[in-house]
Amino acid sequence: MAFHEIRFPTNLSFGSVGGPERRTEVVTLANGFEERNTPWAHSRRRYEAGSGLRTLDDIETLIAFFEARGGRMHGFRWKDWSDYKSCQPSRKVSPLDQVIGTGDGYQTEFGLSKTYRSGAQSYTRQICKPVAGTVVAAVARDPKVLGVEFSVDVATGVLTFAVPPDIGVPVSAGFEFDVPVRFDTDQILTSMSSFQAGEVPDVPVVEVRV
């Protein structure tokens, strides 16, 4: 099992459907009240790649990508067009988008993350597949130069600063990112007549932990 650092064709993922899922166990008591619990600390994303197919050439591209990944065997990158930036989709990425840590005078490595907020609650998601060339960072709101003052591992989402940020100063970053996924099926069933009639094959894709 391995992860291939290659992105699923974006022209196919653009028309896909999907998003995050949670697993919640709900028990209804005799008095009508509920007890709710979840075994998952983090959400998991699912997508349907088949809905993005438009032409027979798209099907050929999909099959080639599927075969190269060995079906469910190897993971790959997926662009979620509804959530692929550290900021809102309509905004430009900024080094102040997300606070990813606080300096202690010693630590030089910081993992990328994105925080989702609604009301008083929030959820922080680890970002391990940033897109090369899109990552910007700042320390104490002072933008840093990529390749000089910091580097980024696009395979893990870890930023490394040349000089440890001072004690108590915020470390922030902006970026575009992909979702690590795999196919959730070992077969793709296609039919020329069905496709021309408007039917598309089922090609489920599921997020993986890396």
C-alpha positions in Angstrom: 0.0 0.0 0.0 1.3 3.4 -0.9 0.2 7.0 -1.6 0.8 8.3 -5.1 1.6 12.1 -5.1 -0.6 12.7 -8.1 -3.9 14.6 -8.4 -7.1 13.2 -9.8 -7.9 15.1 -13.1 -9.4 18.4 -11.9 -11.7 18.7 -14.9 -13.4 15.4 -13.7 -13.5 16.3 -10.0 -15.0 19.6 -10.8 -18.4 18.0 -11.6 -18.3 15.5 -8.7 -20.5 15.5 -5.7 -19.5 14.8 -2.1 -18.3 16.2 1.2 -17.6 15.4 4.8 -19.3 12.7 6.8 -19.5 12.0 10.5 -20.3 8.8 12.4 -22.7 9.4 15.3 -24.2 6.7 17.4 -27.7 7.6 18.7 -29.5 5.6 21.4 -33.1 6.6 22.2 -34.0 5.9 25.8 -37.3 4.6 27.2 -38.2 8.1 28.3 -37.7 9.5 24.8 -34.5 11.3 25.5 -31.4 10.5 23.5 -27.8 9.7 24.2 -25.3 10.5 21.4 -21.7 9.5 21.0 -19.2 9.4 18.2 -16.1 7.1 17.8 -14.6 9.6 15.3 -12.7 12.7 16.4 -12.4 13.8 12.7 -14.8 13.9 9.8 -14.1 11.8 6.7 -14.9 12.9 3.2 -16.6 11.0 0.4 -17.0 11.8 -3.2 -18.7 10.4 -6.3 -16.3 10.8 -9.2 -18.6 9.4 -11.9 -20.9 12.4 -11.8 -18.0 14.5 -13.3 -17.8 12.5 -16.5 -19.0 14.3 -19.6 -17.4 12.6 -22.7 -16.1 9.2 -23.7 -12.6 10.7 -23.5 -13.3 11.4 -19.8 -14.1 7.7 -19.2 -10.8 6.7 -20.8 -9.0 9.1 -18.6 -10.8 7.8 -15.5 -10.0 4.1 -16.4 -6.3 5.0 -17.0 -6.1 6.7 -13.6 -8.0 3.8 -11.9 -5.6 1.2 -13.4 -2.5 3.2 -12.5 -3.7 3.3 -8.8 -4.5 -0.4 -8.7 -8.1 0.2 -7.8 -8.4 0.6 -4.0 -4.7 -0.2 -3.5 -3.0 3.2 -3.7 -4.1 6.6 -2.6 -4.0 9.9 -4.5 -4.8 13.6 -4.3 -8.3 15.0 -4.8 -9.3 18.6 -5.3 -12.5 19.3 -3.4 -13.7 22.4 -5.3 -16.0 23.4 -2.5 -13.2 23.4 0.1 -9.6 23.7 -1.2 -8.3 27.0 0.3 -7.2 28.2 3.8 -9.7 31.1 3.3 -13.1 31.5 1.6 -13.2 30.3 -2.0 -13.8 33.9 -3.3 -10.7 35.3 -1.4 -7.0 35.2 -2.3 -4.8 33.1 0.0 -3.0 35.2 2.7 -0.2 34.3 5.1 -2.6 35.4 7.9 -5.4 33.0 7.0 -4.9 30.3 9.6 -3.0 30.3 12.9 -1.1 27.0 13.0 0.8 27.4 16.2 2.6 29.6 18.7 6.4 30.0 19.0 8.3 28.8 22.0 11.8 29.8 21.0 12.8 26.2 20.1 10.2 24.6 17.8 10.9 25.0 14.1 8.3 22.6 12.6 4.6 23.4 12.4 1.9 21.3 10.7 -0.7 23.0 8.5 -4.3 23.1 9.7 -7.6 24.7 8.9 -10.1 25.7 11.6 -13.8 25.8 10.9 -15.9 28.0 13.1 -19.6 28.4 13.7 -20.8 30.3 16.8 -18.8 29.5 19.8 -17.7 26.1 18.5 -14.8 25.2 16.2 -13.2 22.2 14.6 -9.5 22.1 13.5 -8.6 19.9 10.6 -5.1 18.7 9.8 -3.9 19.6 6.3 -1.3 17.1 5.1 -1.5 17.6 1.3 -0.9 21.3 0.5 -0.5 22.2 -3.2 3.0 23.1 -4.2 3.6 26.8 -4.9 0.6 28.0 -2.9 1.9 28.0 0.7 2.7 31.3 2.3 3.5 31.9 6.0 4.0 34.6 8.6 5.5 34.9 12.1 4.0 37.6 14.3 2.1 38.8 11.2 5.4 39.3 9.3 5.4 37.4 6.0 8.3 35.0 5.5 10.1 34.1 2.3 9.6 30.5 1.0 12.9 28.8 0.4 14.9 31.3 2.5 13.1 31.7 5.8 11.0 28.6 5.7 10.4 25.4 3.7 7.3 23.2 3.3 7.0 19.5 2.7 4.0 19.1 0.4 3.8 15.4 1.1 3.2 15.9 4.8 2.0 19.5 5.2 4.9 20.4 7.7 6.5 23.8 7.6 10.1 24.2 8.8 11.4 27.6 9.7 15.1 28.4 9.5 14.9 30.3 12.8 12.6 29.2 15.6 9.7 31.7 16.2 10.1 33.7 19.4 8.1 32.7 22.5 4.5 33.6 22.4 4.3 34.9 18.8 1.6 33.5 16.5 2.6 31.4 13.5 0.2 31.6 10.6 -0.1 30.3 7.0 -2.2 30.4 3.9 -2.4 27.6 1.3 -4.4 25.6 -1.2 -4.7 21.9 -0.4 -5.9 18.5 -1.7 -7.7 15.7 0.1 -5.8 12.3 0.4 -8.2 9.7 -1.0 -8.5 6.3 -2.6 -11.1 4.6 -4.8 -13.7 2.9 -2.8 -14.3 0.2 -5.4 -12.2 -2.3 -7.3 -14.3 -2.2 -10.4 -15.7 0.3 -12.9 -18.6 -0.7 -14.9 -19.2 1.3 -18.1 -21.6 1.0 -21.0 -21.5 3.0 -24.2 -25.2 2.9 -24.7 -26.0 3.8 -21.1 -23.5 6.7 -21.0 -24.9 8.2 -24.2 -28.3 7.9 -22.7 -27.1 10.1 -19.8 -26.1 7.5 -17.2 -22.7 7.6 -15.6 -20.8 4.9 -13.8 -20.6 4.8 -10.0 -17.0 5.7 -9.0 -16.9 6.2 -5.2 -13.9 7.9 -3.6 -13.1 8.0 0.1 -10.7 10.0 2.2 -7.8 8.1 3.8 -5.6 8.9 6.9 -2.0 9.5 6.0 
